[in-house]
Amino acid sequence: MSNNYYDPSDLRKFSSITEWSEELGNKFFEYYGKVFEEGALTAREKSLIALAVAHVVKCPYCIDAYTKDGMQRGITKEEMMEAVHAGAAIESGATLVHGVQMMNKYNKLSM
């Protein structure tokens, strides 16, 4: 029994999602595989993006997976942290920009 809500061993079970929806699971893994192929961006660049996004969406499984993947691709801890900060800056900016919506509503209601 795990002492954590997120059990790290569950990451190894990810492929089993096809058991309950084979068609959609297979389509997802096909898409996922295509996304991470070399293209206009290198696999290394995509790994850094995935690591930053993993932090923004707060997925511990993805954080584990893309930290390991990044290390295997030679990504340094400094590059990883810079990517995490880039994601955090976008996430906080997105939150704050919605403050304009609140300001607009407040101004409209206070007229």
N, CA, C and O atoms as a printed pandas DataFrame, in Angstrom:
     atom_number atom_name residue_name chain_id  residue_number  x_coord  y_coord  z_coord
0              1         N          MET        A               1    0.840   -1.178    0.000
1              2        CA          MET        A               1    0.000    0.000    0.000
2              3         C          MET        A               1    0.882    1.236    0.000
3              4         O          MET        A               1    1.836    1.332    0.771
4              5         N          SER        A               2    0.562    2.157   -0.850
5              6        CA          SER        A               2    1.328    3.393   -0.972
6              7         C          SER        A               2    0.948    4.380    0.127
7              8         O          SER        A               2   -0.199    4.422    0.570
8              9         N          ASN        A               3    1.930    5.174    0.560
9             10        CA          ASN        A               3    1.665    6.229    1.525
10            11         C          ASN        A               3    1.325    7.537    0.839
11            12         O          ASN        A               3    1.074    8.540    1.506
12            13         N          ASN        A               4    1.315    7.539   -0.477
13            14        CA          ASN        A               4    1.041    8.737   -1.253
14            15         C          ASN        A               4   -0.219    8.534   -2.083
15            16         O          ASN        A               4   -0.561    7.416   -2.471
16            17         N          TYR        A               5   -0.897    9.643   -2.343
17            18        CA          TYR        A               5   -2.060    9.579   -3.216
18            19         C          TYR        A               5   -1.632    9.132   -4.610
19            20         O          TYR        A               5   -2.288    8.302   -5.240
20            21         N          TYR        A               6   -0.518    9.698   -5.081
21            22        CA          TYR        A               6    0.038    9.310   -6.368
22            23         C          TYR        A               6    1.087    8.244   -6.132
23            24         O          TYR        A               6    2.098    8.493   -5.475
24            25         N          ASP        A               7    0.854    7.077   -6.656
25            26        CA          ASP        A               7    1.788    5.971   -6.500
26            27         C          ASP        A               7    2.714    5.962   -7.717
27            28         O          ASP        A               7    2.251    5.733   -8.834
28            29         N          PRO        A               8    4.009    6.206   -7.521
29            30        CA          PRO        A               8    4.937    6.248   -8.654
30            31         C          PRO        A               8    4.879    4.993   -9.534
31            32         O          PRO        A               8    5.146    5.069  -10.733
32            33         N          SER        A               9    4.537    3.859   -8.957
33            34        CA          SER        A               9    4.479    2.631   -9.759
34            35         C          SER        A               9    3.321    2.652  -10.754
35            36         O          SER        A               9    3.312    1.873  -11.707
36            37         N          ASP        A              10    2.345    3.537  -10.543
37            38        CA          ASP        A              10    1.232    3.624  -11.487
38            39         C          ASP        A              10    1.687    4.099  -12.869
39            40         O          ASP        A              10    1.058    3.768  -13.874
40            41         N          LEU        A              11    2.763    4.865  -12.924
41            42        CA          LEU        A              11    3.256    5.344  -14.220
42            43         C          LEU        A              11    3.560    4.168  -15.149
43            44         O          LEU        A              11    3.316    4.240  -16.354
44            45         N          ARG        A              12    4.086    3.101  -14.588
45            46        CA          ARG        A              12    4.396    1.910  -15.406
46            47         C          ARG        A              12    3.131    1.228  -15.919
47            48         O          ARG        A              12    3.204    0.413  -16.838
48            49         N          LYS        A              13    1.999    1.542  -15.353
49            50        CA          LYS        A              13    0.720    0.933  -15.748
50            51         C          LYS        A              13   -0.039    1.780  -16.778
51            52         O          LYS        A              13   -1.143    1.419  -17.188
52            53         N          PHE        A              14    0.548    2.892  -17.188
53            54        CA          PHE        A              14   -0.143    3.840  -18.063
54            55         C          PHE        A              14   -0.720    3.178  -19.309
55            56         O          PHE        A              14   -1.837    3.490  -19.723
56            57         N          SER        A              15    0.036    2.272  -19.901
57            58        CA          SER        A              15   -0.441    1.644  -21.144
58            59         C          SER        A              15   -1.707    0.826  -20.929
59            60         O          SER        A              15   -2.398    0.503  -21.896
60            61         N          SER        A              16   -2.022    0.489  -19.698
61            62        CA          SER        A              16   -3.217   -0.318  -19.447
62            63         C          SER        A              16   -4.513    0.465  -19.647
63            64         O          SER        A              16   -5.594   -0.119  -19.572
64            65         N          ILE        A              17   -4.430    1.774  -19.902
65            66        CA          ILE        A              17   -5.666    2.523  -20.139
66            67         C          ILE        A              17   -6.405    2.006  -21.370
67            68         O          ILE        A              17   -7.605    2.234  -21.521
68            69         N          THR        A              18   -5.687    1.313  -22.245
69            70        CA          THR        A              18   -6.340    0.757  -23.438
70            71         C          THR        A              18   -7.270   -0.407  -23.086
71            72         O          THR        A              18   -8.121   -0.779  -23.893
72            73         N          GLU        A              19   -7.120   -0.976  -21.907
73            74        CA          GLU        A              19   -7.956   -2.117  -21.520
74            75         C          GLU        A              19   -9.431   -1.738  -21.416
75            76         O          GLU        A              19  -10.303   -2.561  -21.698
76            77         N          TRP        A              20   -9.713   -0.512  -21.018
77            78        CA          TRP        A              20  -11.106   -0.111  -20.843
78            79         C          TRP        A              20  -11.645    0.662  -22.027
79            80         O          TRP        A              20  -12.849    0.896  -22.122
80            81         N          SER        A              21  -10.766    1.058  -22.929
81            82        CA          SER        A              21  -11.180    1.742  -24.145
82            83         C          SER        A              21  -10.057    1.568  -25.172
83            84         O          SER        A              21   -9.245    2.466  -25.396
84            85         N          GLU        A              22  -10.044    0.396  -25.778
85            86        CA          GLU        A              22   -8.935    0.040  -26.656
86            87         C          GLU        A              22   -8.758    1.010  -27.811
87            88         O          GLU        A              22   -7.645    1.470  -28.067
88            89         N          GLU        A              23   -9.827    1.324  -28.504
89            90        CA          GLU        A              23   -9.725    2.195  -29.671
90            91         C          GLU        A              23   -9.185    3.581  -29.292
91            92         O          GLU        A              23   -8.234    4.068  -29.903
92            93         N          LEU        A              24   -9.792    4.208  -28.290
93            94        CA          LEU        A              24   -9.354    5.546  -27.899
94            95         C          LEU        A              24   -7.964    5.524  -27.276
95            96         O          LEU        A              24   -7.159    6.421  -27.528
96            97         N          GLY        A              25   -7.676    4.516  -26.471
97            98        CA          GLY        A              25   -6.347    4.393  -25.886
98            99         C          GLY        A              25   -5.279    4.263  -26.954
99           100         O          GLY        A              25   -4.243    4.924  -26.887
100          101         N          ASN        A              26   -5.528    3.413  -27.940
101          102        CA          ASN        A              26   -4.562    3.242  -29.024
102          103         C          ASN        A              26   -4.394    4.516  -29.841
103          104         O          ASN        A              26   -3.281    4.867  -30.234
104          105         N          LYS        A              27   -5.492    5.201  -30.092
105          106        CA          LYS        A              27   -5.399    6.472  -30.826
106          107         C          LYS        A              27   -4.582    7.492  -30.039
107          108         O          LYS        A              27   -3.775    8.222  -30.614
108          109         N          PHE        A              28   -4.793    7.543  -28.716
109          110        CA          PHE        A              28   -4.011    8.455  -27.890
110          111         C          PHE        A              28   -2.526    8.126  -27.991
111          112         O          PHE        A              28   -1.715    9.020  -28.234
112          113         N          PHE        A              29   -2.160    6.876  -27.812
113          114        CA          PHE        A              29   -0.738    6.510  -27.832
114          115         C          PHE        A              29   -0.113    6.718  -29.209
115          116         O          PHE        A              29    1.069    7.046  -29.313
116          117         N          GLU        A              30   -0.903    6.528  -30.263
117          118        CA          GLU        A              30   -0.408    6.811  -31.612
118          119         C          GLU        A              30   -0.121    8.308  -31.746
119          120         O          GLU        A              30    0.935    8.704  -32.239
120          121         N          TYR        A              31   -1.067    9.131  -31.304
121          122        CA          TYR        A              31   -0.904   10.581  -31.342
122          123         C          TYR        A              31    0.288   11.009  -30.483
123          124         O          TYR        A              31    1.135   11.785  -30.926
124          125         N          TYR        A              32    0.343   10.508  -29.279
125          126        CA          TYR        A              32    1.413   10.850  -28.333
126          127         C          TYR        A              32    2.778   10.526  -28.935
127          128         O          TYR        A              32    3.712   11.323  -28.852
128          129         N          GLY        A              33    2.876    9.362  -29.532
129          130        CA          GLY        A              33    4.134    8.964  -30.167
130          131         C          GLY        A              33    4.522    9.892  -31.300
131          132         O          GLY        A              33    5.690   10.259  -31.431
132          133         N          LYS        A              34    3.558   10.273  -32.117
133          134        CA          LYS        A              34    3.820   11.190  -33.236
134          135         C          LYS        A              34    4.280   12.551  -32.731
135          136         O          LYS        A              34    5.212   13.137  -33.281
136          137         N          VAL        A              35    3.631   13.053  -31.689
137          138        CA          VAL        A              35    3.972   14.369  -31.147
138          139         C          VAL        A              35    5.436   14.421  -30.727
139          140         O          VAL        A              35    6.108   15.426  -30.958
140          141         N          PHE        A              36    5.938   13.355  -30.115
141          142        CA          PHE        A              36    7.284   13.381  -29.572
142          143         C          PHE        A              36    8.357   12.889  -30.541
143          144         O          PHE        A              36    9.513   12.724  -30.152
144          145         N          GLU        A              37    7.981   12.655  -31.801
145          146        CA          GLU        A              37    8.988   12.351  -32.826
146          147         C          GLU        A              37    9.769   13.620  -33.156
147          148         O          GLU        A              37    9.285   14.732  -32.943
148          149         N          GLU        A              38   10.976   13.443  -33.674
149          150        CA          GLU        A              38   11.757   14.594  -34.143
150          151         C          GLU        A              38   10.974   15.293  -35.247
151          152         O          GLU        A              38   10.366   14.642  -36.097
152          153         N          GLY        A              39   10.993   16.588  -35.226
153          154        CA          GLY        A              39   10.308   17.378  -36.245
154          155         C          GLY        A              39   10.970   18.736  -36.310
155          156         O          GLY        A              39   12.197   18.832  -36.280
156          157         N          ALA        A              40   10.180   19.775  -36.398
157          158        CA          ALA        A              40   10.733   21.126  -36.367
158          159         C          ALA        A              40   11.420   21.374  -35.025
159          160         O          ALA        A              40   12.368   22.155  -34.939
160          161         N          LEU        A              41   10.935   20.702  -33.981
161          162        CA          LEU        A              41   11.582   20.738  -32.672
162          163         C          LEU        A              41   12.288   19.405  -32.443
163          164         O          LEU        A              41   11.828   18.357  -32.894
164          165         N          THR        A              42   13.396   19.464  -31.744
165          166        CA          THR        A              42   14.107   18.224  -31.417
166          167         C          THR        A              42   13.383   17.513  -30.283
167          168         O          THR        A              42   12.575   18.113  -29.575
168          169         N          ALA        A              43   13.679   16.235  -30.119
169          170        CA          ALA        A              43   13.113   15.474  -29.007
170          171         C          ALA        A              43   13.553   16.089  -27.678
171          172         O          ALA        A              43   12.800   16.058  -26.705
172          173         N          ARG        A              44   14.736   16.635  -27.630
173          174        CA          ARG        A              44   15.261   17.288  -26.429
174          175         C          ARG        A              44   14.428   18.529  -26.088
175          176         O          ARG        A              44   14.058   18.738  -24.933
176          177         N          GLU        A              45   14.142   19.339  -27.096
177          178        CA          GLU        A              45   13.316   20.534  -26.882
178          179         C          GLU        A              45   11.907   20.150  -26.426
179          180         O          GLU        A              45   11.342   20.775  -25.528
180          181         N          LYS        A              46   11.354   19.124  -27.050
181          182        CA          LYS        A              46   10.018   18.673  -26.680
182          183         C          LYS        A              46    9.999   18.134  -25.252
183          184         O          LYS        A              46    9.008   18.296  -24.540
184          185         N          SER        A              47   11.074   17.503  -24.837
185          186        CA          SER        A              47   11.165   17.005  -23.471
186          187         C          SER        A              47   11.143   18.154  -22.464
187          188         O          SER        A              47   10.489   18.059  -21.426
188          189         N          LEU        A              48   11.851   19.233  -22.768
189          190        CA          LEU        A              48   11.841   20.409  -21.891
190          191         C          LEU        A              48   10.454   21.046  -21.835
191          192         O          LEU        A              48    9.992   21.446  -20.767
192          193         N          ILE        A              49    9.798   21.138  -22.980
193          194        CA          ILE        A              49    8.437   21.687  -23.021
194          195         C          ILE        A              49    7.516   20.810  -22.176
195          196         O          ILE        A              49    6.729   21.311  -21.372
196          197         N          ALA        A              50    7.623   19.501  -22.366
197          198        CA          ALA        A              50    6.776   18.571  -21.618
198          199         C          ALA        A              50    7.020   18.702  -20.117
199          200         O          ALA        A              50    6.073   18.640  -19.332
200          201         N          LEU        A              51    8.260   18.881  -19.711
201          202        CA          LEU        A              51    8.577   19.039  -18.298
202          203         C          LEU        A              51    7.935   20.307  -17.735
203          204         O          LEU        A              51    7.370   20.286  -16.641
204          205         N          ALA        A              52    8.021   21.403  -18.478
205          206        CA          ALA        A              52    7.409   22.659  -18.026
206          207         C          ALA        A              52    5.893   22.510  -17.926
207          208         O          ALA        A              52    5.293   22.925  -16.935
208          209         N          VAL        A              53    5.278   21.928  -18.935
209          210        CA          VAL        A              53    3.827   21.737  -18.935
210          211         C          VAL        A              53    3.420   20.794  -17.800
211          212         O          VAL        A              53    2.390   21.003  -17.160
212          213         N          ALA        A              54    4.217   19.771  -17.554
213          214        CA          ALA        A              54    3.922   18.831  -16.467
214          215         C          ALA        A              54    3.799   19.564  -15.134
215          216         O          ALA        A              54    2.950   19.234  -14.306
216          217         N          HIS        A              55    4.651   20.552  -14.943
217          218        CA          HIS        A              55    4.576   21.336  -13.712
218          219         C          HIS        A              55    3.346   22.236  -13.695
219          220         O          HIS        A              55    2.700   22.384  -12.657
220          221         N          VAL        A              56    3.023   22.828  -14.819
221          222        CA          VAL        A              56    1.862   23.720  -14.892
222          223         C          VAL        A              56    0.574   22.940  -14.627
223          224         O          VAL        A              56   -0.307   23.424  -13.917
224          225         N          VAL        A              57    0.459   21.755  -15.184
225          226        CA          VAL        A              57   -0.757   20.959  -14.968
226          227         C          VAL        A              57   -0.658   20.101  -13.706
227          228         O          VAL        A              57   -1.605   19.407  -13.334
228          229         N          LYS        A              58    0.506   20.163  -13.057
229          230        CA          LYS        A              58    0.733   19.514  -11.761
230          231         C          LYS        A              58    0.531   18.001  -11.818
231          232         O          LYS        A              58   -0.195   17.423  -11.008
232          233         N          CYS        A              59    1.187   17.378  -12.788
233          234        CA          CYS        A              59    1.110   15.927  -12.954
234          235         C          CYS        A              59    2.401   15.280  -12.439
235          236         O          CYS        A              59    3.427   15.341  -13.117
236          237         N          PRO        A              60    2.366   14.667  -11.258
237          238        CA          PRO        A              60    3.588   14.081  -10.720
238          239         C          PRO        A              60    4.148   12.960  -11.591
239          240         O          PRO        A              60    5.362   12.763  -11.646
240          241         N          TYR        A              61    3.272   12.230  -12.269
241          242        CA          TYR        A              61    3.740   11.169  -13.151
242          243         C          TYR        A              61    4.550   11.755  -14.312
243          244         O          TYR        A              61    5.614   11.247  -14.665
244          245         N          CYS        A              62    4.024   12.826  -14.890
245          246        CA          CYS        A              62    4.709   13.481  -16.005
246          247         C          CYS        A              62    6.007   14.140  -15.549
247          248         O          CYS        A              62    7.005   14.122  -16.270
248          249         N          ILE        A              63    5.991   14.721  -14.355
249          250        CA          ILE        A              63    7.211   15.326  -13.820
250          251         C          ILE        A              63    8.290   14.260  -13.685
251          252         O          ILE        A              63    9.431   14.471  -14.097
252          253         N          ASP        A              64    7.933   13.120  -13.112
253          254        CA          ASP        A              64    8.898   12.022  -12.986
254          255         C          ASP        A              64    9.400   11.574  -14.359
255          256         O          ASP        A              64   10.602   11.436  -14.585
256          257         N          ALA        A              65    8.451   11.352  -15.266
257          258        CA          ALA        A              65    8.803   10.816  -16.586
258          259         C          ALA        A              65    9.692   11.773  -17.371
259          260         O          ALA        A              65   10.670   11.345  -17.985
260          261         N          TYR        A              66    9.365   13.059  -17.357
261          262        CA          TYR        A              66   10.130   14.004  -18.173
262          263         C          TYR        A              66   11.379   14.529  -17.487
263          264         O          TYR        A              66   12.257   15.082  -18.148
264          265         N          THR        A              67   11.476   14.366  -16.170
265          266        CA          THR        A              67   12.767   14.608  -15.517
266          267         C          THR        A              67   13.735   13.511  -15.951
267          268         O          THR        A              67   14.872   13.792  -16.330
268          269         N          LYS        A              68   13.281   12.268  -15.893
269          270        CA          LYS        A              68   14.119   11.137  -16.307
270          271         C          LYS        A              68   14.463   11.240  -17.791
271          272         O          LYS        A              68   15.618   11.067  -18.178
272          273         N          ASP        A              69   13.463   11.521  -18.614
273          274        CA          ASP        A              69   13.681   11.637  -20.056
274          275         C          ASP        A              69   14.685   12.745  -20.357
275          276         O          ASP        A              69   15.584   12.575  -21.180
276          277         N          GLY        A              70   14.523   13.876  -19.684
277          278        CA          GLY        A              70   15.434   14.996  -19.895
278          279         C          GLY        A              70   16.864   14.658  -19.510
279          280         O          GLY        A              70   17.807   15.015  -20.217
280          281         N          MET        A              71   17.018   13.975  -18.397
281          282        CA          MET        A              71   18.365   13.575  -17.971
282          283         C          MET        A              71   19.001   12.648  -19.004
283          284         O          MET        A              71   20.191   12.760  -19.300
284          285         N          GLN        A              72   18.203   11.738  -19.548
285          286        CA          GLN        A              72   18.710   10.816  -20.567
286          287         C          GLN        A              72   19.087   11.549  -21.850
287          288         O          GLN        A              72   19.906   11.060  -22.628
288          289         N          ARG        A              73   18.495   12.711  -22.072
289          290        CA          ARG        A              73   18.795   13.511  -23.262
290          291         C          ARG        A              73   19.861   14.569  -22.984
291          292         O          ARG        A              73   20.147   15.404  -23.842
292          293         N          GLY        A              74   20.442   14.538  -21.800
293          294        CA          GLY        A              74   21.520   15.460  -21.476
294          295         C          GLY        A              74   21.066   16.846  -21.043
295          296         O          GLY        A              74   21.859   17.788  -21.040
296          297         N          ILE        A              75   19.802   16.976  -20.679
297          298        CA          ILE        A              75   19.293   18.266  -20.220
298          299         C          ILE        A              75   19.806   18.482  -18.800
299          300         O          ILE        A              75   19.691   17.598  -17.950
300          301         N          THR        A              76   20.364   19.643  -18.552
301          302        CA          THR        A              76   20.939   19.931  -17.241
302          303         C          THR        A              76   19.865   20.338  -16.243
303          304         O          THR        A              76   18.754   20.703  -16.627
304          305         N          LYS        A              77   20.204   20.273  -14.967
305          306        CA          LYS        A              77   19.254   20.692  -13.935
306          307         C          LYS        A              77   18.939   22.179  -14.062
307          308         O          LYS        A              77   17.828   22.607  -13.747
308          309         N          GLU        A              78   19.904   22.963  -14.519
309          310        CA          GLU        A              78   19.662   24.393  -14.714
310          311         C          GLU        A              78   18.662   24.624  -15.849
311          312         O          GLU        A              78   17.778   25.474  -15.733
312          313         N          GLU        A              79   18.796   23.879  -16.935
313          314        CA          GLU        A              79   17.847   23.999  -18.045
314          315         C          GLU        A              79   16.452   23.563  -17.608
315          316         O          GLU        A              79   15.452   24.189  -17.960
316          317         N          MET        A              80   16.403   22.472  -16.830
317          318        CA          MET        A              80   15.108   21.999  -16.342
318          319         C          MET        A              80   14.432   23.060  -15.485
319          320         O          MET        A              80   13.248   23.344  -15.666
320          321         N          MET        A              81   15.176   23.645  -14.554
321          322        CA          MET        A              81   14.582   24.632  -13.661
322          323         C          MET        A              81   14.163   25.882  -14.428
323          324         O          MET        A              81   13.139   26.490  -14.116
324          325         N          GLU        A              82   14.949   26.267  -15.427
325          326        CA          GLU        A              82   14.578   27.422  -16.242
326          327         C          GLU        A              82   13.270   27.158  -16.985
327          328         O          GLU        A              82   12.425   28.045  -17.101
328          329         N          ALA        A              83   13.112   25.932  -17.486
329          330        CA          ALA        A              83   11.868   25.562  -18.166
330          331         C          ALA        A              83   10.694   25.594  -17.194
331          332         O          ALA        A              83    9.609   26.055  -17.547
332          333         N          VAL        A              84   10.905   25.106  -15.971
333          334        CA          VAL        A              84    9.842   25.131  -14.960
334          335         C          VAL        A              84    9.456   26.572  -14.637
335          336         O          VAL        A              84    8.274   26.883  -14.490
336          337         N          HIS        A              85   10.450   27.450  -14.527
337          338        CA          HIS        A              85   10.151   28.860  -14.264
338          339         C          HIS        A              85    9.400   29.499  -15.438
339          340         O          HIS        A              85    8.513   30.325  -15.224
340          341         N          ALA        A              86    9.742   29.130  -16.658
341          342        CA          ALA        A              86    9.016   29.656  -17.820
342          343         C          ALA        A              86    7.554   29.235  -17.749
343          344         O          ALA        A              86    6.658   30.045  -17.988
344          345         N          GLY        A              87    7.313   27.972  -17.423
345          346        CA          GLY        A              87    5.934   27.504  -17.277
346          347         C          GLY        A              87    5.207   28.217  -16.158
347          348         O          GLY        A              87    4.043   28.590  -16.308
348          349         N          ALA        A              88    5.889   28.411  -15.028
349          350        CA          ALA        A              88    5.282   29.090  -13.882
350          351         C          ALA        A              88    4.942   30.537  -14.222
351          352         O          ALA        A              88    3.903   31.047  -13.803
352          353         N          ALA        A              89    5.809   31.194  -14.975
353          354        CA          ALA        A              89    5.552   32.590  -15.361
354          355         C          ALA        A              89    4.317   32.692  -16.246
355          356         O          ALA        A              89    3.504   33.600  -16.076
356          357         N          ILE        A              90    4.175   31.769  -17.186
357          358        CA          ILE        A              90    2.998   31.776  -18.056
358          359         C          ILE        A              90    1.746   31.468  -17.252
359          360         O          ILE        A              90    0.710   32.108  -17.437
360          361         N          GLU        A              91    1.838   30.492  -16.362
361          362        CA          GLU        A              91    0.671   30.132  -15.546
362          363         C          GLU        A              91    0.240   31.300  -14.666
363          364         O          GLU        A              91   -0.950   31.602  -14.585
364          365         N          SER        A              92    1.182   31.957  -14.010
365          366        CA          SER        A              92    0.813   33.078  -13.140
366          367         C          SER        A              92    0.331   34.262  -13.965
367          368         O          SER        A              92   -0.588   34.966  -13.547
368          369         N          GLY        A              93    0.927   34.495  -15.121
369          370        CA          GLY        A              93    0.456   35.566  -15.997
370          371         C          GLY        A              93   -0.959   35.311  -16.478
371          372         O          GLY        A              93   -1.772   36.233  -16.547
372          373         N          ALA        A              94   -1.256   34.062  -16.811
373          374        CA          ALA        A              94   -2.608   33.716  -17.256
374          375         C          ALA        A              94   -3.625   33.940  -16.148
375          376         O          ALA        A              94   -4.748   34.372  -16.407
376          377         N          THR        A              95   -3.234   33.649  -14.924
377          378        CA          THR        A              95   -4.116   33.905  -13.791
378          379         C          THR        A              95   -4.335   35.402  -13.617
379          380         O          THR        A              95   -5.467   35.863  -13.467
380          381         N          LEU        A              96   -3.249   36.146  -13.640
381          382        CA          LEU        A              96   -3.352   37.585  -13.410
382          383         C          LEU        A              96   -4.085   38.325  -14.520
383          384         O          LEU        A              96   -4.806   39.284  -14.246
384          385         N          VAL        A              97   -3.914   37.897  -15.773
385          386        CA          VAL        A              97   -4.595   38.586  -16.861
386          387         C          VAL        A              97   -6.110   38.445  -16.729
387          388         O          VAL        A              97   -6.859   39.296  -17.209
388          389         N          HIS        A              98   -6.562   37.366  -16.078
389          390        CA          HIS        A              98   -7.994   37.230  -15.835
390          391         C          HIS        A              98   -8.490   38.254  -14.814
391          392         O          HIS        A              98   -9.696   38.446  -14.658
392          393         N          GLY        A              99   -7.563   38.908  -14.122
393          394        CA          GLY        A              99   -7.928   40.005  -13.241
394          395         C          GLY        A              99   -8.591   41.142  -13.999
395          396         O          GLY        A              99   -9.386   41.888  -13.428
396          397         N          VAL        A             100   -8.273   41.280  -15.274
397          398        CA          VAL        A             100   -8.906   42.307  -16.102
398          399         C          VAL        A             100  -10.406   42.029  -16.208
399          400         O          VAL        A             100  -11.217   42.955  -16.190
400          401         N          GLN        A             101  -10.765   40.760  -16.318
401          402        CA          GLN        A             101  -12.181   40.396  -16.371
402          403         C          GLN        A             101  -12.869   40.824  -15.082
403          404         O          GLN        A             101  -13.966   41.383  -15.119
404          405         N          MET        A             102  -12.230   40.565  -13.938
405          406        CA          MET        A             102  -12.784   40.973  -12.655
406          407         C          MET        A             102  -12.896   42.491  -12.571
407          408         O          MET        A             102  -13.899   43.016  -12.087
408          409         N          MET        A             103  -11.883   43.188  -13.035
409          410        CA          MET        A             103  -11.892   44.652  -13.005
410          411         C          MET        A             103  -13.020   45.206  -13.871
411          412         O          MET        A             103  -13.731   46.126  -13.468
412          413         N          ASN        A             104  -13.177   44.632  -15.069
413          414        CA          ASN        A             104  -14.259   45.070  -15.963
414          415         C          ASN        A             104  -15.625   44.849  -15.316
415          416         O          ASN        A             104  -16.484   45.730  -15.352
416          417         N          LYS        A             105  -15.822   43.669  -14.724
417          418        CA          LYS        A             105  -17.105   43.348  -14.084
418          419         C          LYS        A             105  -17.363   44.286  -12.904
419          420         O          LYS        A             105  -18.465   44.809  -12.742
420          421         N          TYR        A             106  -16.333   44.491  -12.085
421          422        CA          TYR        A             106  -16.470   45.390  -10.940
422          423         C          TYR        A             106  -16.858   46.794  -11.395
423          424         O          TYR        A             106  -17.780   47.402  -10.851
424          425         N          ASN        A             107  -16.138   47.303  -12.408
425          426        CA          ASN        A             107  -16.440   48.643  -12.912
426          427         C          ASN        A             107  -17.855   48.743  -13.467
427          428         O          ASN        A             107  -18.532   49.752  -13.268
428          429         N          LYS        A             108  -18.299   47.706  -14.158
429          430        CA          LYS        A             108  -19.654   47.703  -14.722
430          431         C          LYS        A             108  -20.706   47.693  -13.619
431          432         O          LYS        A             108  -21.704   48.408  -13.701
432          433         N          LEU        A             109  -20.481   46.885  -12.592
433          434        CA          LEU        A             109  -21.469   46.759  -11.507
434          435         C          LEU        A             109  -21.468   47.980  -10.581
435          436         O          LEU        A             109  -22.475   48.263   -9.931
436          437         N          SER        A             110  -20.364   48.693  -10.518
437          438        CA          SER        A             110  -20.289   49.832   -9.595
438          439         C          SER        A             110  -20.745   51.124  -10.241
439          440         O          SER        A             110  -20.684   52.175   -9.603
440          441         N          MET        A             111  -21.199   51.084  -11.480
441          442        CA          MET        A             111  -21.665   52.299  -12.164
442          443         C          MET        A             111  -23.020   52.701  -11.675
443          444         O          MET        A             111  -23.572   53.700  -12.137
